[in-house]
Every structure is written in C-alpha cells, then in structure tokens.
Amino acid sequence: MAFNQTDFNNFINRLTSYTGSSTVFNQYLNPTQISNLEQYLINIEALSPTILLVGEAPGYKGCAITGIPFTSEFIINTHNQNGVLANCTALGNQREASATIVWEKLDERQALGKLNVPPLIWNIFPFHPHDNGNLLSNRTPIVSELIIGLSFLNDLINLFPSITNVYAIGQSANQTINMLPQFSGSIRHPSNGGKPQFNSDIDVLFP
C-alpha cells in the first residue's frame, strides 16, 4: 500500500518547516538529508513493517549528516544497493558508533533468517540537539523538544498503518512514548557501553 500522498507531503513539509535554534540543527533544511529520508520511508513502506524502533535524536556523525535515523555515511555506502537504503546518498564515509552497532545486529538477524521485514526506525526528537553554537556535539533533548517530537512521531505512525508494535531505544524515548497504544517495551540504547544489552534485546525481539 502506497502512502497517502497528501499526508506524506504534509509530514515532509512539517520537517522542512522547523526553524531550529542555536541548540537545534534541522538537518532536513538540506536537500541531501530530506531526499534520503523520503527515499528511506518510501523504500521501507513498500515492505509493510510491523515494528517501529524509536531512538533519542540525530547525532552529529550520523543522522544529522544522512537524514536517516541510526545511519551514517558508511552505512549508506555499504547498504545502498538494495533494501531500505537503496538510492540514498552519502557524500563522504563518516562512521557513527551507534549506527554501526544497530546495523551490524540487524544484518546478523537478517542473515540468520530471523528478520524478514526490517523495522522502521525513527527518533523521538527528529532534529539534532547540540550544545549552544557547536554543531559538532550531541545533547539530550529537553522535555519541550520531546513533546514536539511526539507530534512528529504520531504523524509518522499514521503514515504506516502496518505498524503494530513500537519500542523505545533508550530512556528519552521510553519516557515519551510509553503511553502510546502501540507501545510494546524498551530496548537498551547501544551507546555508552550498551551494546551487549542492545544486542540481547534485539535477539529477543527477533528470535
């Protein structure tokens, strides 16, 4: 089932209309990032995903460059021939630690035949929060930003009627989305030593 084109366009327009601030960078003001996101959403919608994983926010080495949550330029360069990152663009080959961990684990589950349809991945705050005036930094979204992000998340879920289960990756997402009717639990964020527990949680999710 293809997107409702009006709803899809409205969602993209909302993203590109967000102005940002001295501590928030809207990567979707850049043509490469918004084009990549559109292509990713179109690619994965065709697979009718049932699971949505919601992280915290774009990092400056990852989604802030690519426009796609939990990806890096390196991930796009190594995964863009087919699947959900087909026809996405990377201008360099920057790596990002969390993106690498996530895709290594998803690749593993797929290779084992445990993951026939990849999950849709998003961030509870879809823009890059950073220290004042320093784009090359990451900070945790504040409550008002998480509330803004929840509005975008609801719009995204409405675009994907196939989604039946929503999981939070990390505490920021967990505290924001745990009242959603589709909320199904929390997964350890892979950063800050969380890789082993993240991998274990994904094993449980895709047994």
C-alpha positions in Angstrom: 0.0 0.0 0.0 1.5 3.3 -1.0 1.5 6.4 1.2 -1.4 8.8 1.2 0.4 11.4 -0.8 -1.2 14.3 0.9 -0.3 13.1 4.4 3.2 12.2 3.2 3.8 15.6 1.7 2.4 17.3 4.8 4.8 15.3 7.0 7.8 16.2 4.9 6.7 19.8 4.8 6.4 19.9 8.6 10.0 18.6 8.9 11.4 21.1 6.5 9.5 24.0 8.1 11.0 23.5 11.6 13.4 26.5 12.1 15.8 25.1 14.7 17.8 27.3 17.1 21.3 27.9 18.4 21.0 24.5 20.1 19.0 22.6 17.5 20.0 21.9 13.9 17.3 21.0 11.4 19.2 18.7 9.0 16.1 18.5 6.8 16.7 22.0 5.5 19.4 20.4 3.4 18.4 18.7 0.2 20.5 15.5 0.6 19.2 14.7 4.1 15.5 15.3 3.2 15.9 13.4 -0.1 17.5 10.5 1.8 14.7 10.4 4.4 12.0 10.4 1.7 13.7 7.6 -0.1 14.1 5.6 3.1 10.5 6.0 4.0 9.3 5.0 0.5 11.6 2.0 0.5 10.5 0.7 3.8 6.8 1.4 3.4 6.8 -0.9 0.5 7.7 -3.7 2.9 4.8 -3.0 5.3 6.9 -3.0 8.5 5.1 -4.0 11.7 7.7 -2.8 14.2 8.9 0.7 14.9 12.0 1.4 16.9 12.3 4.9 18.3 15.6 6.3 19.4 16.5 9.6 21.0 17.8 12.2 18.5 20.1 12.5 15.5 23.8 12.5 16.3 26.2 14.9 14.5 28.2 12.0 13.0 25.1 10.1 11.9 21.5 11.1 11.2 22.4 14.8 11.2 24.5 14.1 8.1 22.4 11.4 6.4 18.9 12.4 7.4 18.0 8.8 8.3 17.8 7.7 11.9 20.6 5.4 13.2 22.5 5.6 9.9 25.9 7.0 8.9 27.5 7.7 5.6 29.4 4.5 6.0 26.2 2.5 6.5 24.7 4.1 3.4 27.8 3.3 1.3 27.7 -0.4 2.4 23.9 -0.9 2.2 22.6 1.3 -0.7 22.5 -1.3 -3.5 19.2 -2.8 -2.4 16.8 -2.8 0.5 15.7 0.1 2.6 18.7 2.4 1.8 18.5 1.9 -1.9 19.1 5.2 -3.8 20.2 7.1 -0.7 23.2 9.3 -1.0 26.4 9.7 1.1 28.8 12.5 0.3 31.6 11.0 2.5 32.3 7.9 4.5 31.8 9.1 8.1 31.1 6.3 10.7 28.9 6.6 13.7 29.2 4.2 16.6 25.5 3.6 17.4 24.6 3.3 13.7 27.3 0.7 13.2 26.0 -1.4 16.2 22.4 -1.2 15.1 23.0 -2.2 11.5 25.5 -5.0 12.4 22.8 -6.5 14.6 20.0 -6.1 12.1 22.2 -7.6 9.4 23.0 -10.5 11.6 19.3 -11.3 12.4 18.5 -11.0 8.7 21.4 -13.4 7.7 20.0 -15.9 10.2 16.6 -15.7 8.7 15.1 -14.0 11.8 14.3 -10.7 10.3 12.3 -10.9 7.1 10.9 -7.3 7.3 13.2 -4.7 8.8 11.8 -2.4 11.5 11.1 1.2 10.7 13.5 3.4 12.7 12.9 6.9 13.9 14.0 9.4 16.7 11.6 10.8 19.3 13.2 14.2 18.5 13.8 14.2 14.8 16.3 17.1 14.7 19.9 17.4 16.0 20.2 18.8 19.5 23.6 20.2 20.3 25.5 22.5 22.7 25.0 26.2 22.1 26.6 27.1 18.8 28.5 23.8 18.5 27.1 21.6 15.7 29.8 19.0 16.4 28.3 17.9 19.7 25.3 16.0 20.9 23.0 16.7 23.8 19.9 15.1 25.3 16.6 16.6 24.2 14.8 18.6 26.8 11.1 18.0 27.7 9.7 20.6 25.4 11.6 19.1 22.5 10.4 15.6 23.3 6.8 16.9 23.2 7.4 18.4 19.8 8.9 15.1 18.7 5.9 13.2 19.9 3.7 15.2 17.4 6.0 14.2 14.5 6.0 10.6 15.7 2.2 10.4 15.7 2.2 11.7 12.2 4.8 9.1 11.2 2.7 6.3 12.7 -0.3 7.5 10.8 1.7 7.1 7.6 2.4 3.4 8.5 -0.9 1.6 9.3 1.1 -1.6 9.2 2.9 -0.7 12.4 1.5 -2.7 15.4 4.4 -2.6 17.9 6.5 0.4 18.9 9.7 0.0 21.0 11.7 2.7 22.6 15.5 2.7 22.3 16.8 4.5 25.4 15.2 6.4 28.2 14.3 9.7 26.4 12.2 7.7 24.0 10.8 5.4 26.7 9.6 8.3 28.9 7.9 10.0 26.0 6.2 7.2 24.1 5.2 4.7 26.8 1.6 5.8 26.7 1.1 5.2 23.0 -1.4 2.4 22.3 1.2 0.6 20.2 4.0 0.8 22.9 5.4 -2.6 23.5 8.6 -2.1 25.6 12.0 -0.6 25.8 15.4 -1.6 24.3 18.7 -0.5 25.7 20.4 2.2 23.7 23.7 0.9 22.2 25.8 3.9 23.3 27.8 4.3 26.5 28.5 0.6 26.9 25.0 -0.5 26.0 26.0 -2.7 23.0 25.7 -6.1 24.8 22.3 -5.4 26.2 21.1 -3.8 23.0 22.1 -6.9 21.1 20.4 -9.2 23.6 17.2 -7.1 23.4 17.2 -7.4 19.6 17.7 -11.1 19.9 14.6 -11.3 22.0 12.7 -9.0 19.6 13.6 -11.0 16.5 14.1 -14.6 17.8 
